[in-house]
Amino acid sequence: MKKLILYGSIVIILFISLAVVTNISQTKKAEGNPFGKKSIHPSTAELMNDANYQNVILPDELSERLASGEELTVYFYSSTCPFCKETTPRLVPIVDEIGIDLKQYNLKEFEEGWNDYQVTSTPTVIHFKDGKEVDRIVGAATDEEFKEFFQQYE
C-alpha cells in the first residue's frame, strides 16, 4: 500500500511539474507578442516569427480606425485554420505587389471578431470605407480572385 501511495505521489508530482514547465514555456513564447496578451494560443505562438503574419491589428485599434472613417482592408484569420495557413503565403505577396496595407486580425486570439464583423468562416478579407464594410471575399480564393478584389481598392 505504501508503494502505491509513493508511486501515485510521484505521478502526481510529474504531472504538476509538466504543467508548470508547459505554462512557463507558453509564457516565454508569449513575451513581446503583438497581441498584448500574457498568454497566446500555441498555434499563434508558432506564427510569431513568420514574416507573413506581422501586420497585426488589435480589436481596439480596428474599432478606432473604423470610428474615424478610415479606409482599410482587414484579413480575418485563425491561427488554427488550415485554409488560412494555405492562403496567407499567397495573399501577402499579392498585397505587397499591389501596395495594399492589409491588416491582420487573429480570430483565435480575439474571438469577439467573429460576431463584431459577422465573420462566418476563415479566411475572410473585408474592405472598409467610411467606417463601413463595402466588400468582402470569403474562403481560400484563387490568386486571381484576390488580385481582382484588391485592385479595386489600390
Disulfide bonds with the S-S distance in Angstrom:
none
